[in-house]
């Protein structure tokens, strides 16, 4: 069992001015005693006047990499916001693409093993055939680049149309690249897709688990489906608690460990 902590879990702590990216790395390594991190670009990127996510200078990215290496950490995943493929604004699509290329470069500097780039934002509920072809071609491009640098890239069941596992399965089959991989947020599907985790299991390269999923009591079904598909990646908690985030993350990590121990003894 390989555990990690999604950086978004400390969003409220960051927003309160109590944590930055370096504090996050310190916490994962020395408070929780883990050897892998799940980066999120929101911890070190800003926004321009139009709301587009803007990375800092490469020198700053390299400082983060130095801190990662200093602590002997693995970047199991990096979740990239502001670089999604499909947007209602056609003029924005090219800017998102150029931004994605910059973020892929940053991900390579940071040494990410898996990279999440969303299909769409939360306002896109359906994907047209033309958009589907665009998505497939972009992921093929990103996967070919990822193959040169030793990582995987793909979507998360994060929002909008991506909450349909059959769409993600269809995209995975069409992309057909070994460096394509899905970040699976366990049980995060539209209500009619209760078996979504099993549907996408063959392409999952990373996972996120929140408190609601653990409390539901049926997480074992998802774990078994992934194990049967040969999953060997990290199990990362992503839980942005309203308060007491340090303690809440400790509780969730312990709960996941307990579940795995119980399953091993069954």
N, C-alpha and C positions, 0 to 999 in steps of 0.2 A: 504494500500500500504506500503510494507516494502522495504526500499532501502538499498543498500550497494554499496561498491566500490571495484572492483577487484584490488588487489595490483599491478598486471601487468600494470595497468593504469599509474603507476609512474616509469615504467622501465627506461625511458630516464632520469628522475630526479635522480634515483638511480645510473645509469651508470655514470652520471656527478659528483657523489660523494656528492650530496646534500640531500640525504635521505637514511635512513636505516629502518629496520623493526620497530624500536621504533618511528621514525619520522612519518612513515605511520600510526601507531596506533594513535598517537597524532593528525594527520591531520584529520583522519576520525571522531574522537570524538569531537575535539574542533574547527576545521576549518569548517567542513561540518555538525557537530552536528547530526551525525548518531550513532546508537547504535549497528551496526553490521559490521563486517569486512569479507572480502574475502581474505584469505591468499594465497600466492604463494610461494612455497619452494625456488624459485630463489632469494628471498629476504634474506634468511638466510643460504642457503646451498652453498657449493663450488663444485669443480670438481677434480677428481683425474687425473693422467696422461693420462688415456684412455678416459677421457671425461665423465665418470660416475658421476652422481650427488652424492655428499657426504654430509651427515648431520653433523652439529656440535655435540659436546658432549651433553648428555642429560641435563646437568646442564644449558647449554645455552638455550635449548628448554624450560626448566622450567622458565627461566627468562622472556622469551616471554610470557608464560602463566601468570606469575605474573603481567606483564604489562597489559595484556588483562583483567584480573580480577580487577585490580586496577581501570580501567576505566569503568568497568561494561559493557564490550562489549561481544557480541555473535559472535562466529566464524561460520558464516552461511555456509561457504564452505572453503575448502582448495584445491587448484589445484596443483597436484603433477606432475612435469616433471621428466623425467629420470627413470620412473618406468613402462613404457608401456609394454603390454603383448607380442606383436608380433614384432620380429625384423629379418632382413635379416640374421643376424649373429647368427647361432644356439648356439654358445658358449656363446653369450651374454645373451641369454634368461634366463638362470639360475641366472646370476648375477643381472639381472633386477628384477627377482622374489625375491631374497634375499633383494635387495634394497627396494622393495615395502613393505616387512614385516617391515623393519626398519622405513619406512615412515608412515606406518599405526600406529606403536607405537607412533611416534612423533605426529601424528594427534590426537591420543587419549589423549596424554598429553595436547595438545593445546585445546582440547574440541570441535573439529570440529563437526558440525551437519551433513554435507555432505562432501564426499571426492571424488575427481575426479582422476581416473586412466585411462589413455588413452588406447585404443585398440592397437594402432600402431603409428609409426612415419610417417612423410610425404612422405616416399619412398614406402610405402606399399599401393597400390591402390586396390588390390583384396585380399580376404581372402579365402583360401582353406577350404575344409570341415574338414580336420585334424586340421587346425588352429582354425576353428570355435569351434570345440569340446574343444580345449585347452582353448580358451577364456571363454567359458561357465563354464567350471570346475573351472577355476581360480576365476571368479567372484562369483561363488557359495561359494567357500572357503572364499573369502573376505567378502561376505555378511553374512555368518554365524558368522564370527568374529565380524563384525559390529553390529550384533544383540546382542552380549554380552555386547557391550559398548554403544549402543544407538545412532548409526549414520547410514547413508546410504552410499553406495559406488557404483560407476559405471562410465561409460565413458562420454566424451563430444564429440559433433560433431566438432572436433578440426582440424583434418587433415587426409589426405590419405583416406583409406576406410571408416573411420567414417563419412565422408561427405555424406554418403548414408543413409537416414532415414529408409529405409526398412531393412538394415542390423542391425541397432540399435534396431528396433522393433523385429526382429527375435531373436536377442540376449536376449532382455528383456523377451520375451516369453519363451525362452529355460532356462534361469537362474531361473525364476519363484521363486524369493525370495522377501519377503516384504522389505528387506533392500537393494534391488537394486534400484538405481535411476540415472536418466540421468541429467547431467548438459547441459542445452540447451542454446547454443549461438544463439539467435534469427536470423533467415534467413541465417545462415551460412551453406549452402548446395551447392552441385554441381548444376549448372544452371537448369538441368532437373527436380529438385525436389523442385519446388516452394512451394508445400504443406507440406514440411518436418516437420515444427513445429507442425502441426496438427496430423501428423502420430505418432509422439513420445510423444505427450502431456500426455497420461495417465501415463507415467513413469517419468515425469519431476519433480525433487525435488529442482532445483535451476536454475537460468537463468543469462545470460550475455547479455548486450545490448551495442552495439557500436554506434558511431556517424553516420556511414553510414546507419545503419538500421533506426535510428530515422529520418534522413533526407529523406529517401526513401518515407515516407508518408504512408506506408502500414503496419506499426507496429500494428495497431489496430486489424487486422485480427489474428495475432499471439496471442495477449493478450486475445482476445475473445476465441480462441481455448483452451488456457490454463485454463482460468477461467471456461469454460464449462466442462473441465476435472477435475475440483476441485482443481486446483493449489492454494496453500496458502503459497508459499515460498517467498524468497526475489527476488527483481528485482535489479540486480547489474550492474552498469556501468562498462564496460571494454573497455577503449579507451586510447591507448598509443599515445597521440598527440605528434607531433614532437617538439613542444615548447609550452611555457605558459601552462603547464599541470595543474596547480592549477586552472586557470581561465577556461580552457576547460572542466575540470570535473564539475565545478560549473555550466557551461552552460548546460552540458548534463543532470545533475541531474534536473535542472529546466525544461528542455524540457520534460523529462519523467513525472515529476509531472504535467506539463501542459496538457500532453496527457491524463493522467488518469482523471484529472479534467474535461476535455472536454468530455470524454467518459461517465463519471458519470452524466453529465448534458444532454447528448443526449437522 
